Amino acid sequence: MHESIMRFPSEWFYHGELEAAPEVRYRSILDFDTPMNWIDTSEMDFHEEFVGESFGRINKQEANLLLQELEAYINRIGKARILDEKIDFGLISPYKAQVQYLRSKIKVSSFLRPFRSLITVNTVDGFQGQERDVIFISLVRANEDGQIGFLNDLRRMNVAITRARMKLVILGDAVTLTKHPFYKRLMSFIKKTRIMSNPLFIKAPFLTRKNFFNTNKTNNVFCLIYPFYLSPHQTQVLELKIRDILSIGFFLPAKDCWSNRHL
């Protein structure tokens, strides 16, 4: 599991004792992708509907948006790559009615037809003991009273979040859900992670020329200082791209950048 996805449940449920395995800690499907997204539907005028005790509630607008986001992410990754590498997807909702609606829409989707074997749709309980490369969670609840029903059962949310290996996308009405401290903290954590981990949210890295008069590298020594967190792999990819664009010889290690500000 990606470290950013693991960190929140580790802090909330396990006193920070969980650790991601080194080989998957920074593993992502796309370079500079944000590992966690919350798509807030509170401004979209979506509404939940009660369909009976056995099937709970449904939010068709939210389900349709989830499928749009799924298709967009498939296009970003590349259809051929998904099929070649067998990148798999899990669509989770706490409510059976939402699960059945998603399944019915996928069944008739010509776009998703080639990927059906790689897409699993189920309730939280149905995903016990399973993982997928990409997880979408539809939380369904959207009401003026802030009622969230058995979303109060945080053990289920722990299961849902931790099904994702590399990418987690949550869809939910923040106004309804963040009245609960868990969801308020989760949304805040995701926003912070997006800002700190994705350079797309920063116009450009802060690039500073360093002049070392006692070396012969005066014209090609640079510091690359990030106002956001990057994994070692992301750092390497970004530096290679910038070196190609600017014909830079190499970057000074960050510790030397900070210790030589006066240069």
DRENPA-3360 file (N, C-alpha, C; in nm, 2 decimals, always signed):
BEGIN
1 = MHESIMRF = +0.08/-0.12/+0.00/+0.00/+0.00/+0.00/+0.09/+0.13/+0.00 ~ +0.05/+0.22/-0.08/+0.12/+0.35/-0.08/+0.12/+0.41/+0.06 ~ +0.23/+0.47/+0.09/+0.25/+0.53/+0.23/+0.15/+0.63/+0.26 ~ +0.11/+0.72/+0.16/+0.02/+0.83/+0.19/-0.12/+0.77/+0.22 ~ -0.16/+0.66/+0.15/-0.29/+0.60/+0.18/-0.29/+0.53/+0.32 ~ -0.18/+0.47/+0.35/-0.16/+0.40/+0.48/-0.16/+0.49/+0.60 ~ -0.10/+0.61/+0.58/-0.07/+0.70/+0.69/-0.20/+0.73/+0.77 ~ -0.31/+0.77/+0.71/-0.42/+0.81/+0.78/-0.48/+0.70/+0.87;
9 = PSEWFYHG = -0.52/+0.59/+0.81/-0.57/+0.48/+0.90/-0.47/+0.44/+1.01 ~ -0.34/+0.45/+0.98/-0.24/+0.41/+1.08/-0.25/+0.51/+1.19 ~ -0.26/+0.64/+1.17/-0.27/+0.74/+1.27/-0.40/+0.73/+1.35 ~ -0.51/+0.71/+1.28/-0.64/+0.71/+1.34/-0.67/+0.58/+1.42 ~ -0.64/+0.47/+1.36/-0.68/+0.34/+1.42/-0.57/+0.27/+1.49 ~ -0.44/+0.29/+1.45/-0.33/+0.21/+1.51/-0.22/+0.28/+1.57 ~ -0.25/+0.41/+1.61/-0.15/+0.49/+1.69/-0.02/+0.51/+1.61 ~ -0.03/+0.51/+1.48/+0.09/+0.54/+1.40/+0.18/+0.42/+1.38;
17 = ELEAAPEV = +0.14/+0.30/+1.42/+0.23/+0.18/+1.42/+0.24/+0.11/+1.29 ~ +0.15/+0.14/+1.19/+0.16/+0.07/+1.06/+0.27/+0.13/+0.98 ~ +0.34/+0.05/+0.91/+0.44/+0.09/+0.82/+0.43/+0.03/+0.68 ~ +0.44/+0.11/+0.58/+0.43/+0.05/+0.44/+0.56/-0.02/+0.41 ~ +0.55/-0.13/+0.33/+0.66/-0.21/+0.29/+0.75/-0.12/+0.20 ~ +0.88/-0.13/+0.21/+0.97/-0.04/+0.13/+0.95/-0.05/-0.02 ~ +0.92/-0.17/-0.07/+0.91/-0.19/-0.21/+0.78/-0.13/-0.27 ~ +0.68/-0.09/-0.19/+0.56/-0.03/-0.24/+0.53/+0.10/-0.18;
25 = RYRSILDF = +0.62/+0.15/-0.09/+0.59/+0.27/-0.02/+0.56/+0.39/-0.11 ~ +0.63/+0.41/-0.21/+0.61/+0.52/-0.30/+0.56/+0.48/-0.44 ~ +0.51/+0.36/-0.45/+0.47/+0.31/-0.58/+0.33/+0.37/-0.62 ~ +0.33/+0.43/-0.74/+0.21/+0.48/-0.80/+0.19/+0.44/-0.94 ~ +0.08/+0.46/-0.99/+0.05/+0.42/-1.13/+0.10/+0.52/-1.23 ~ +0.08/+0.65/-1.20/+0.13/+0.76/-1.28/+0.23/+0.85/-1.21 ~ +0.33/+0.90/-1.28/+0.42/+0.99/-1.21/+0.35/+1.12/-1.17 ~ +0.38/+1.16/-1.05/+0.32/+1.28/-0.99/+0.17/+1.27/-0.97;
33 = DTPMNWID = +0.12/+1.15/-0.96/-0.02/+1.13/-0.93/-0.05/+1.15/-0.78 ~ -0.16/+1.21/-0.75/-0.19/+1.22/-0.60/-0.25/+1.08/-0.56 ~ -0.20/+1.02/-0.45/-0.24/+0.89/-0.41/-0.38/+0.89/-0.35 ~ -0.43/+1.01/-0.30/-0.56/+1.01/-0.24/-0.64/+1.14/-0.30 ~ -0.76/+1.12/-0.34/-0.85/+1.23/-0.38/-0.98/+1.22/-0.31 ~ -1.04/+1.33/-0.27/-1.17/+1.34/-0.23/-1.25/+1.43/-0.32 ~ -1.35/+1.38/-0.39/-1.43/+1.46/-0.48/-1.55/+1.50/-0.41 ~ -1.56/+1.63/-0.37/-1.67/+1.68/-0.29/-1.79/+1.71/-0.38;
41 = TSEMDFHE = -1.90/+1.65/-0.35/-2.02/+1.66/-0.43/-2.12/+1.76/-0.37 ~ -2.08/+1.83/-0.26/-2.17/+1.92/-0.19/-2.23/+2.03/-0.27 ~ -2.15/+2.08/-0.37/-2.20/+2.19/-0.46/-2.27/+2.14/-0.58 ~ -2.29/+2.01/-0.59/-2.35/+1.95/-0.71/-2.49/+1.92/-0.70 ~ -2.56/+1.95/-0.59/-2.70/+1.92/-0.57/-2.74/+1.77/-0.59 ~ -2.65/+1.69/-0.54/-2.68/+1.54/-0.54/-2.76/+1.51/-0.41 ~ -2.85/+1.41/-0.43/-2.93/+1.37/-0.31/-2.94/+1.22/-0.30 ~ -2.94/+1.17/-0.18/-2.95/+1.03/-0.15/-3.10/+0.99/-0.15;
49 = EFVGESFG = -3.13/+0.87/-0.18/-3.27/+0.82/-0.18/-3.27/+0.69/-0.09 ~ -3.37/+0.68/-0.01/-3.39/+0.55/+0.07/-3.47/+0.46/-0.02 ~ -3.42/+0.33/-0.03/-3.49/+0.24/-0.12/-3.53/+0.11/-0.04 ~ -3.52/+0.11/+0.09/-3.57/+0.00/+0.17/-3.46/-0.05/+0.26 ~ -3.51/-0.12/+0.37/-3.42/-0.17/+0.47/-3.31/-0.26/+0.42 ~ -3.34/-0.35/+0.32/-3.25/-0.45/+0.27/-3.14/-0.38/+0.19 ~ -3.17/-0.28/+0.11/-3.07/-0.22/+0.02/-3.02/-0.08/+0.06 ~ -3.08/-0.03/+0.16/-3.03/+0.10/+0.22/-3.06/+0.22/+0.13;
57 = RINKQEAN = -2.95/+0.29/+0.09/-2.97/+0.42/+0.02/-2.89/+0.42/-0.11 ~ -2.93/+0.51/-0.20/-2.87/+0.52/-0.33/-2.85/+0.67/-0.36 ~ -2.75/+0.70/-0.44/-2.72/+0.83/-0.48/-2.68/+0.82/-0.63 ~ -2.78/+0.82/-0.72/-2.75/+0.79/-0.86/-2.65/+0.89/-0.92 ~ -2.67/+1.02/-0.89/-2.58/+1.13/-0.95/-2.44/+1.10/-0.90 ~ -2.42/+1.06/-0.78/-2.28/+1.04/-0.73/-2.22/+0.91/-0.80 ~ -2.31/+0.81/-0.82/-2.26/+0.69/-0.89/-2.22/+0.72/-1.04 ~ -2.30/+0.81/-1.10/-2.27/+0.84/-1.24/-2.14/+0.92/-1.25;
65 = LLLQELEA = -2.12/+1.01/-1.15/-1.99/+1.09/-1.15/-1.88/+0.99/-1.12 ~ -1.89/+0.90/-1.04/-1.79/+0.80/-1.01/-1.74/+0.73/-1.14 ~ -1.84/+0.69/-1.22/-1.81/+0.62/-1.35/-1.74/+0.72/-1.44 ~ -1.78/+0.84/-1.44/-1.71/+0.94/-1.53/-1.57/+0.95/-1.49 ~ -1.54/+0.96/-1.35/-1.41/+0.97/-1.30/-1.33/+0.85/-1.33 ~ -1.39/+0.73/-1.33/-1.32/+0.61/-1.36/-1.28/+0.61/-1.50 ~ -1.37/+0.64/-1.59/-1.33/+0.65/-1.74/-1.22/+0.75/-1.76 ~ -1.22/+0.86/-1.70/-1.12/+0.96/-1.72/-0.98/+0.91/-1.67;
73 = YINRIGKA = -0.99/+0.84/-1.56/-0.86/+0.78/-1.50/-0.81/+0.67/-1.59 ~ -0.89/+0.59/-1.65/-0.85/+0.49/-1.74/-0.78/+0.55/-1.86 ~ -0.84/+0.66/-1.91/-0.78/+0.73/-2.02/-0.65/+0.79/-1.99 ~ -0.63/+0.84/-1.87/-0.50/+0.89/-1.82/-0.40/+0.78/-1.82 ~ -0.43/+0.67/-1.77/-0.33/+0.56/-1.76/-0.30/+0.51/-1.90 ~ -0.41/+0.49/-1.98/-0.39/+0.43/-2.11/-0.46/+0.30/-2.12 ~ -0.55/+0.28/-2.21/-0.62/+0.15/-2.22/-0.53/+0.03/-2.24 ~ -0.44/+0.05/-2.33/-0.35/-0.07/-2.36/-0.27/-0.11/-2.24;
81 = RILDEKID = -0.22/-0.01/-2.17/-0.13/-0.03/-2.05/-0.21/-0.11/-1.94 ~ -0.34/-0.07/-1.92/-0.42/-0.13/-1.82/-0.44/-0.28/-1.86 ~ -0.47/-0.31/-1.98/-0.49/-0.45/-2.02/-0.36/-0.53/-2.02 ~ -0.25/-0.46/-2.06/-0.12/-0.53/-2.06/-0.07/-0.56/-1.92 ~ -0.08/-0.47/-1.83/-0.03/-0.48/-1.69/-0.14/-0.54/-1.60 ~ -0.26/-0.55/-1.65/-0.38/-0.60/-1.56/-0.39/-0.51/-1.44 ~ -0.39/-0.38/-1.46/-0.42/-0.29/-1.35/-0.57/-0.30/-1.31 ~ -0.60/-0.33/-1.18/-0.73/-0.36/-1.15/-0.79/-0.25/-1.06;
89 = FGLISPYK = -0.93/-0.25/-1.06/-1.01/-0.14/-1.00/-1.11/-0.20/-0.91 ~ -1.13/-0.13/-0.79/-1.24/-0.17/-0.70/-1.33/-0.05/-0.68 ~ -1.46/-0.08/-0.69/-1.56/+0.03/-0.67/-1.64/-0.02/-0.54 ~ -1.63/+0.06/-0.44/-1.69/+0.02/-0.31/-1.79/+0.12/-0.27 ~ -1.90/+0.07/-0.21/-2.00/+0.16/-0.15/-2.06/+0.08/-0.03 ~ -2.09/+0.15/+0.08/-2.15/+0.09/+0.20/-2.29/+0.03/+0.17 ~ -2.35/+0.08/+0.06/-2.49/+0.04/+0.04/-2.52/-0.05/-0.08 ~ -2.60/-0.15/-0.06/-2.62/-0.25/-0.16/-2.69/-0.19/-0.29;
97 = AQVQYLRS = -2.78/-0.09/-0.26/-2.85/-0.03/-0.37/-2.75/+0.04/-0.46 ~ -2.65/+0.11/-0.40/-2.55/+0.18/-0.48/-2.47/+0.08/-0.56 ~ -2.43/-0.03/-0.50/-2.35/-0.13/-0.56/-2.43/-0.19/-0.68 ~ -2.55/-0.22/-0.67/-2.63/-0.27/-0.78/-2.65/-0.17/-0.89 ~ -2.66/-0.05/-0.86/-2.68/+0.05/-0.96/-2.55/+0.07/-1.04 ~ -2.43/+0.07/-0.97/-2.30/+0.08/-1.04/-2.28/-0.04/-1.13 ~ -2.32/-0.16/-1.08/-2.30/-0.28/-1.16/-2.38/-0.28/-1.29 ~ -2.51/-0.23/-1.28/-2.60/-0.22/-1.39/-2.54/-0.12/-1.50;
105 = KIKVSSFL = -2.48/-0.01/-1.45/-2.43/+0.09/-1.54/-2.30/+0.04/-1.61 ~ -2.22/-0.04/-1.54/-2.10/-0.09/-1.60/-2.14/-0.20/-1.70 ~ -2.24/-0.28/-1.68/-2.28/-0.38/-1.77/-2.32/-0.33/-1.90 ~ -2.37/-0.21/-1.91/-2.42/-0.16/-2.04/-2.32/-0.06/-2.10 ~ -2.21/-0.04/-2.03/-2.11/+0.06/-2.08/-2.02/+0.00/-2.19 ~ -2.02/+0.06/-2.31/-1.93/+0.01/-2.41/-1.79/+0.05/-2.38 ~ -1.77/+0.16/-2.32/-1.63/+0.21/-2.28/-1.57/+0.11/-2.19 ~ -1.64/+0.06/-2.09/-1.58/-0.02/-1.98/-1.58/-0.17/-2.02;
113 = RPFRSLIT = -1.65/-0.21/-2.13/-1.66/-0.35/-2.16/-1.52/-0.42/-2.16 ~ -1.42/-0.36/-2.22/-1.29/-0.44/-2.23/-1.22/-0.46/-2.09 ~ -1.27/-0.38/-1.99/-1.21/-0.38/-1.86/-1.29/-0.45/-1.75 ~ -1.40/-0.51/-1.79/-1.49/-0.57/-1.69/-1.43/-0.67/-1.60 ~ -1.34/-0.75/-1.66/-1.27/-0.85/-1.57/-1.18/-0.79/-1.47 ~ -1.14/-0.66/-1.49/-1.05/-0.59/-1.40/-1.12/-0.50/-1.30 ~ -1.26/-0.50/-1.31/-1.33/-0.41/-1.22/-1.42/-0.49/-1.13 ~ -1.41/-0.47/-1.00/-1.50/-0.53/-0.90/-1.58/-0.43/-0.83;
121 = VNTVDGFQ = -1.71/-0.45/-0.82/-1.80/-0.36/-0.75/-1.86/-0.44/-0.63 ~ -1.85/-0.39/-0.51/-1.90/-0.46/-0.40/-1.92/-0.36/-0.28 ~ -1.99/-0.42/-0.18/-2.00/-0.34/-0.05/-1.86/-0.35/+0.02 ~ -1.85/-0.28/+0.13/-1.73/-0.28/+0.21/-1.71/-0.43/+0.26 ~ -1.81/-0.49/+0.31/-1.80/-0.62/+0.36/-1.75/-0.72/+0.25 ~ -1.80/-0.70/+0.13/-1.76/-0.78/+0.02/-1.62/-0.77/-0.02 ~ -1.55/-0.67/+0.03/-1.41/-0.65/-0.01/-1.31/-0.69/+0.10 ~ -1.37/-0.75/+0.21/-1.28/-0.79/+0.32/-1.17/-0.89/+0.26;
129 = GQERDVIF = -1.05/-0.86/+0.30/-0.94/-0.95/+0.26/-0.89/-0.93/+0.12 ~ -0.94/-0.83/+0.05/-0.90/-0.81/-0.09/-0.83/-0.67/-0.10 ~ -0.76/-0.65/-0.21/-0.70/-0.53/-0.25/-0.71/-0.51/-0.40 ~ -0.71/-0.38/-0.44/-0.70/-0.35/-0.58/-0.60/-0.23/-0.60 ~ -0.55/-0.22/-0.72/-0.46/-0.11/-0.75/-0.52/+0.02/-0.73 ~ -0.65/+0.04/-0.77/-0.72/+0.16/-0.76/-0.85/+0.13/-0.70 ~ -0.89/+0.22/-0.60/-1.02/+0.20/-0.53/-1.09/+0.33/-0.54 ~ -1.22/+0.32/-0.58/-1.32/+0.43/-0.58/-1.42/+0.40/-0.47;
137 = ISLVRANE = -1.45/+0.50/-0.38/-1.55/+0.48/-0.27/-1.66/+0.58/-0.29 ~ -1.78/+0.53/-0.30/-1.90/+0.62/-0.31/-1.97/+0.61/-0.17 ~ -1.97/+0.73/-0.10/-2.02/+0.73/+0.03/-2.17/+0.75/+0.04 ~ -2.23/+0.80/-0.07/-2.38/+0.80/-0.09/-2.45/+0.91/-0.01 ~ -2.42/+0.92/+0.12/-2.50/+1.01/+0.20/-2.49/+1.16/+0.16 ~ -2.60/+1.22/+0.15/-2.61/+1.36/+0.12/-2.75/+1.42/+0.16 ~ -2.74/+1.48/+0.28/-2.87/+1.53/+0.34/-2.84/+1.66/+0.42 ~ -2.94/+1.73/+0.44/-2.92/+1.86/+0.52/-2.90/+1.84/+0.67;
145 = DGQIGFLN = -2.94/+1.72/+0.72/-2.93/+1.70/+0.86/-2.80/+1.64/+0.91 ~ -2.71/+1.60/+0.81/-2.58/+1.54/+0.85/-2.60/+1.40/+0.90 ~ -2.70/+1.33/+0.86/-2.72/+1.19/+0.90/-2.64/+1.10/+0.81 ~ -2.56/+1.02/+0.87/-2.47/+0.93/+0.79/-2.49/+0.78/+0.82 ~ -2.59/+0.75/+0.90/-2.62/+0.61/+0.92/-2.50/+0.52/+0.97 ~ -2.49/+0.40/+0.90/-2.38/+0.32/+0.95/-2.24/+0.36/+0.89 ~ -2.23/+0.48/+0.83/-2.10/+0.53/+0.80/-2.03/+0.57/+0.94 ~ -2.12/+0.57/+1.04/-2.06/+0.59/+1.17/-1.98/+0.47/+1.22;
153 = DLRRMNVA = -1.99/+0.36/+1.15/-1.91/+0.24/+1.18/-1.78/+0.26/+1.12 ~ -1.68/+0.32/+1.19/-1.55/+0.35/+1.13/-1.47/+0.23/+1.10 ~ -1.50/+0.12/+1.15/-1.42/+0.00/+1.12/-1.45/-0.03/+0.97 ~ -1.57/-0.01/+0.92/-1.59/-0.04/+0.78/-1.52/+0.06/+0.69 ~ -1.51/+0.19/+0.73/-1.43/+0.28/+0.66/-1.28/+0.25/+0.66 ~ -1.23/+0.20/+0.77/-1.09/+0.15/+0.77/-1.07/+0.04/+0.67 ~ -1.16/-0.05/+0.66/-1.15/-0.16/+0.56/-1.15/-0.10/+0.42 ~ -1.25/-0.01/+0.39/-1.26/+0.05/+0.26/-1.14/+0.12/+0.21;
161 = ITRARMKL = -1.08/+0.21/+0.30/-0.97/+0.29/+0.26/-0.85/+0.20/+0.24 ~ -0.83/+0.10/+0.32/-0.71/+0.01/+0.31/-0.72/-0.10/+0.20 ~ -0.82/-0.09/+0.12/-0.82/-0.18/+0.00/-0.74/-0.13/-0.11 ~ -0.70/-0.01/-0.11/-0.63/+0.06/-0.22/-0.47/+0.03/-0.21 ~ -0.41/-0.02/-0.32/-0.27/-0.03/-0.32/-0.20/+0.10/-0.36 ~ -0.25/+0.17/-0.47/-0.17/+0.28/-0.52/-0.26/+0.41/-0.54 ~ -0.39/+0.39/-0.54/-0.47/+0.51/-0.57/-0.61/+0.49/-0.50 ~ -0.65/+0.60/-0.43/-0.78/+0.60/-0.36/-0.85/+0.73/-0.40;
169 = VILGDAVT = -0.98/+0.71/-0.44/-1.06/+0.82/-0.48/-1.19/+0.81/-0.40 ~ -1.23/+0.91/-0.32/-1.35/+0.91/-0.24/-1.44/+1.01/-0.30 ~ -1.57/+0.97/-0.31/-1.67/+1.06/-0.36/-1.77/+1.08/-0.24 ~ -1.80/+1.20/-0.20/-1.89/+1.22/-0.09/-1.92/+1.37/-0.07 ~ -2.04/+1.39/-0.01/-2.09/+1.52/+0.02/-2.02/+1.57/+0.15 ~ -1.92/+1.66/+0.14/-1.84/+1.70/+0.25/-1.93/+1.77/+0.36 ~ -2.03/+1.85/+0.31/-2.11/+1.92/+0.41/-2.18/+1.82/+0.50 ~ -2.23/+1.72/+0.44/-2.30/+1.61/+0.52/-2.20/+1.53/+0.61;
177 = LTKHPFYK = -2.09/+1.49/+0.55/-2.00/+1.39/+0.61/-1.91/+1.45/+0.71 ~ -1.86/+1.58/+0.69/-1.76/+1.63/+0.78/-1.82/+1.69/+0.91 ~ -1.94/+1.67/+0.93/-2.00/+1.69/+1.06/-1.95/+1.59/+1.16 ~ -1.90/+1.48/+1.11/-1.84/+1.37/+1.19/-1.69/+1.40/+1.20 ~ -1.63/+1.39/+1.31/-1.49/+1.43/+1.32/-1.39/+1.34/+1.24 ~ -1.43/+1.21/+1.22/-1.35/+1.12/+1.14/-1.34/+1.17/+1.00 ~ -1.45/+1.20/+0.94/-1.45/+1.24/+0.80/-1.40/+1.38/+0.78 ~ -1.42/+1.47/+0.88/-1.35/+1.60/+0.87/-1.20/+1.59/+0.87;
185 = RLMSFIKK = -1.15/+1.50/+0.96/-1.01/+1.48/+0.97/-0.95/+1.42/+0.84 ~ -1.03/+1.32/+0.78/-0.99/+1.25/+0.66/-0.98/+1.35/+0.54 ~ -1.08/+1.43/+0.53/-1.08/+1.53/+0.42/-0.97/+1.63/+0.43 ~ -0.94/+1.67/+0.55/-0.83/+1.76/+0.58/-0.70/+1.70/+0.54 ~ -0.68/+1.57/+0.58/-0.56/+1.49/+0.55/-0.54/+1.48/+0.40 ~ -0.65/+1.45/+0.33/-0.64/+1.43/+0.18/-0.60/+1.56/+0.12 ~ -0.66/+1.67/+0.16/-0.62/+1.80/+0.10/-0.48/+1.83/+0.13 ~ -0.43/+1.81/+0.25/-0.29/+1.83/+0.28/-0.20/+1.75/+0.20;
193 = TRIMSNPL = -0.23/+1.62/+0.18/-0.15/+1.53/+0.10/-0.15/+1.57/-0.05 ~ -0.26/+1.62/-0.10/-0.26/+1.66/-0.24/-0.17/+1.78/-0.26 ~ -0.17/+1.88/-0.17/-0.08/+2.00/-0.18/+0.06/+1.96/-0.16 ~ +0.09/+1.87/-0.07/+0.23/+1.84/-0.04/+0.30/+1.74/-0.13 ~ +0.21/+1.66/-0.20/+0.27/+1.56/-0.28/+0.26/+1.58/-0.43 ~ +0.19/+1.68/-0.48/+0.17/+1.69/-0.62/+0.22/+1.82/-0.67 ~ +0.33/+1.82/-0.75/+0.38/+1.95/-0.81/+0.28/+2.02/-0.90 ~ +0.18/+1.95/-0.95/+0.08/+2.02/-1.03/+0.01/+2.13/-0.96;
201 = FIKAPFLT = +0.01/+2.13/-0.82/-0.05/+2.23/-0.75/+0.04/+2.35/-0.72 ~ +0.17/+2.34/-0.76/+0.27/+2.44/-0.75/+0.30/+2.49/-0.89 ~ +0.30/+2.62/-0.92/+0.32/+2.67/-1.05/+0.46/+2.62/-1.11 ~ +0.56/+2.62/-1.02/+0.69/+2.58/-1.07/+0.78/+2.55/-0.95 ~ +0.87/+2.46/-0.95/+0.97/+2.45/-0.84/+1.05/+2.57/-0.83 ~ +1.10/+2.59/-0.71/+1.19/+2.71/-0.69/+1.33/+2.67/-0.73 ~ +1.38/+2.73/-0.84/+1.51/+2.69/-0.89/+1.61/+2.81/-0.87 ~ +1.72/+2.78/-0.81/+1.81/+2.88/-0.77/+1.95/+2.84/-0.82;
209 = RKNFFNTN = +2.02/+2.93/-0.89/+2.15/+2.91/-0.94/+2.25/+2.93/-0.82 ~ +2.34/+2.83/-0.80/+2.44/+2.84/-0.70/+2.58/+2.87/-0.76 ~ +2.65/+2.97/-0.71/+2.78/+3.01/-0.77/+2.89/+2.96/-0.67 ~ +2.96/+2.87/-0.72/+3.07/+2.81/-0.64/+3.20/+2.86/-0.70 ~ +3.27/+2.96/-0.64/+3.38/+3.02/-0.71/+3.51/+2.93/-0.69 ~ +3.50/+2.83/-0.61/+3.61/+2.74/-0.59/+3.60/+2.61/-0.67 ~ +3.51/+2.60/-0.76/+3.49/+2.49/-0.85/+3.49/+2.53/-0.99 ~ +3.49/+2.43/-1.08/+3.48/+2.46/-1.22/+3.33/+2.44/-1.27;
217 = KTNNVFCL = +3.24/+2.43/-1.18/+3.10/+2.40/-1.21/+3.01/+2.53/-1.19 ~ +3.07/+2.65/-1.20/+3.00/+2.77/-1.17/+2.87/+2.78/-1.24 ~ +2.87/+2.74/-1.37/+2.76/+2.77/-1.46/+2.66/+2.66/-1.46 ~ +2.68/+2.55/-1.40/+2.58/+2.44/-1.41/+2.55/+2.37/-1.28 ~ +2.56/+2.44/-1.17/+2.52/+2.39/-1.04/+2.40/+2.46/-0.99 ~ +2.30/+2.38/-0.96/+2.17/+2.44/-0.93/+2.12/+2.37/-0.80 ~ +2.03/+2.44/-0.73/+1.95/+2.38/-0.62/+1.80/+2.37/-0.67 ~ +1.75/+2.26/-0.64/+1.60/+2.24/-0.67/+1.54/+2.22/-0.53;
225 = IYPFYLSP = +1.46/+2.32/-0.49/+1.40/+2.32/-0.36/+1.25/+2.31/-0.38 ~ +1.19/+2.20/-0.32/+1.05/+2.18/-0.34/+0.97/+2.23/-0.22 ~ +0.87/+2.31/-0.25/+0.77/+2.35/-0.14/+0.66/+2.25/-0.12 ~ +0.69/+2.12/-0.15/+0.60/+2.01/-0.14/+0.68/+1.88/-0.12 ~ +0.61/+1.78/-0.07/+0.68/+1.65/-0.05/+0.68/+1.57/-0.18 ~ +0.80/+1.51/-0.21/+0.81/+1.42/-0.33/+0.88/+1.30/-0.28 ~ +0.84/+1.18/-0.33/+0.91/+1.06/-0.30/+1.04/+1.06/-0.38 ~ +1.13/+0.98/-0.34/+1.26/+0.97/-0.41/+1.24/+0.95/-0.56;
233 = HQTQVLEL = +1.15/+0.86/-0.60/+1.13/+0.83/-0.74/+1.07/+0.96/-0.81 ~ +0.98/+1.03/-0.75/+0.92/+1.14/-0.81/+1.03/+1.25/-0.83 ~ +1.11/+1.27/-0.72/+1.22/+1.36/-0.73/+1.31/+1.34/-0.85 ~ +1.35/+1.21/-0.87/+1.44/+1.17/-0.97/+1.38/+1.20/-1.11 ~ +1.25/+1.17/-1.13/+1.18/+1.20/-1.26/+1.17/+1.34/-1.29 ~ +1.14/+1.42/-1.18/+1.12/+1.57/-1.20/+1.26/+1.63/-1.24 ~ +1.36/+1.59/-1.17/+1.49/+1.65/-1.19/+1.54/+1.62/-1.33 ~ +1.52/+1.49/-1.38/+1.56/+1.46/-1.51/+1.49/+1.54/-1.62;
241 = KIRDILSI = +1.36/+1.57/-1.59/+1.29/+1.65/-1.69/+1.34/+1.79/-1.69 ~ +1.37/+1.85/-1.58/+1.41/+1.99/-1.57/+1.56/+1.99/-1.63 ~ +1.64/+1.90/-1.60/+1.77/+1.90/-1.66/+1.77/+1.89/-1.81 ~ +1.68/+1.82/-1.87/+1.66/+1.81/-2.01/+1.62/+1.95/-2.07 ~ +1.53/+2.01/-2.00/+1.47/+2.14/-2.05/+1.58/+2.25/-2.04 ~ +1.65/+2.26/-1.93/+1.74/+2.37/-1.90/+1.89/+2.34/-1.93 ~ +1.92/+2.21/-1.97/+2.06/+2.17/-1.99/+2.14/+2.19/-1.86 ~ +2.09/+2.15/-1.75/+2.16/+2.16/-1.63/+2.25/+2.04/-1.60;
249 = GFFLPAKD = +2.37/+2.06/-1.55/+2.46/+1.95/-1.53/+2.41/+1.86/-1.42 ~ +2.39/+1.92/-1.30/+2.34/+1.84/-1.19/+2.29/+1.93/-1.08 ~ +2.21/+1.87/-0.99/+2.15/+1.95/-0.88/+2.23/+1.93/-0.75 ~ +2.25/+2.03/-0.68/+2.32/+2.02/-0.55/+2.22/+1.96/-0.45 ~ +2.27/+1.87/-0.36/+2.19/+1.81/-0.26/+2.12/+1.92/-0.17 ~ +1.99/+1.89/-0.13/+1.91/+1.99/-0.06/+1.98/+2.04/+0.06 ~ +2.05/+1.95/+0.14/+2.12/+1.99/+0.26/+2.22/+2.10/+0.23 ~ +2.29/+2.09/+0.12/+2.39/+2.19/+0.08/+2.32/+2.32/+0.03;
257 = CWSNRHL = +2.20/+2.31/-0.03/+2.13/+2.43/-0.07/+2.10/+2.51/+0.05 ~ +2.05/+2.45/+0.16/+2.01/+2.53/+0.27/+2.14/+2.58/+0.35 ~ +2.25/+2.51/+0.34/+2.36/+2.55/+0.42/+2.45/+2.65/+0.34 ~ +2.41/+2.69/+0.22/+2.49/+2.78/+0.14/+2.40/+2.89/+0.08 ~ +2.30/+2.94/+0.16/+2.21/+3.04/+0.12/+2.28/+3.17/+0.07 ~ +2.39/+3.20/+0.14/+2.46/+3.32/+0.11/+2.53/+3.33/-0.02 ~ +2.54/+3.21/-0.09/+2.61/+3.21/-0.22/+2.52/+3.25/-0.33;
% end
